[in-house]
């Protein structure tokens, strides 16, 4: 298994960024993704539900910025909305409401930020 450790270390940041979980391949369910290296199953990745993933993305954005998203200025909040739109956050059920809550703004404001970018 020690030869697998560099592979696992390489994929771990990606799995963490998605809010996923790394498991032994023999614990994989049908919905999990099993990663193989040189023809051998090395690790299984359990991806989160989309709504959980959005919460994970918002928390990561807060950590990166070093403060709650609600404390950002308007321009920074617009940038967050653009980033989240590019990542598909608003395709998730209640995505706008979740993002609005994290930003400390109304749903209407989030829609305005989205429409503003489309009009530009």
N, C-alpha and C positions, 0 to 999 in steps of 0.2 A: 504493500500500500504506500510505502514511502515515495516511490516513483510517481505516484499520483498527486502528491502534495503540491508540487509546483503548478499543476493543472488546476487543482482546486483553488489555490491561492490566486491564480490568474482570473478565474471566473467569479470569485467571491465579490469583488467590488461591483460588478454588473448585477449580480443577484441581489446584493444589498440595496443598490440604487433602485431596483424595481420593487423592493419590499418582499422579495421571495425568500425561500428557505432551502437550504442545501441538506439533502438526505442521502443515506446510502442507497445505491440503485435497487437493492432488493426490497426497499420499503416504498418504491414508487407505485403510485396509483395510475389508473388509465389517463387521468388529466395532467399528470406530471410530465416533465420533459427530462428524458434520460440522455446524458451527455457521455459520449464514448471517446476514447483516445486510443489510437492505433488498434481499433477493433475490439476494445474491451470497455464495457460499461463502467464508468468511473464514479459518476455522481448523478443523483436525480435532483431536479429543481422543481419545487412546488411554487407556482406563481400565485400571487394574491388575487382575490376578487378585484375587479376594477375599482370599486368604491374604496376598498382598503388601500389600493395602490395610490389613489388620489390623496388620501390622508397622509400616506408615507411621503409622497412628493412634496406636499405642503410643509410637512415637518422638516424635510431635508432643506427646503428653500429657507426656512426660518433659521436653521442651524448655520447655513452658509452665510446668511446675512447678519447673524449674530443678534437678532432681535425678532420679536413677533412681527409678522407681516402687517398687522393692523397699525403698527407704528411707522410704517414707511410713508414717504410723501407721495403725492398723487402721481408724479412721473414714474416713480419706482413701482407703484401698484399697477400702472398701465403696462410696464415692462413685465411684471409677474404674469399678468393676464395674457400678454402676447406669448410668453414662454409656455404657459399652460395650454393655450389654444394649440400651439404647435405640437404639443405632446398628446393632444386628444382629450384633454380633461373635460371638455364640455360635451363630449359624446356620452359621458357617464351620467346615469340617472341622478338627478339632483346635483350635478356638477356645478352649475352656476350658484346654487344656494350654498354649497359647501365652500366654494371659493369666496363668495361674498362674505360669509361668516368669518373666514380666516383673515380676510383683508379689512374687516370692520366697516364694510360698505353695504349698500343695498344691492339687490339683484339688478335693479334698474341701472345702477352705476356700472356694474360689470357688463351689462348689455351695451351701455354707452361706450365703454372702453373697446369692446369687440367691434361695434359699428364704426367707431372712429378710425380704427385701423383699416377696415374694409373701404372706407371712404377716402382714405389717404392714397 
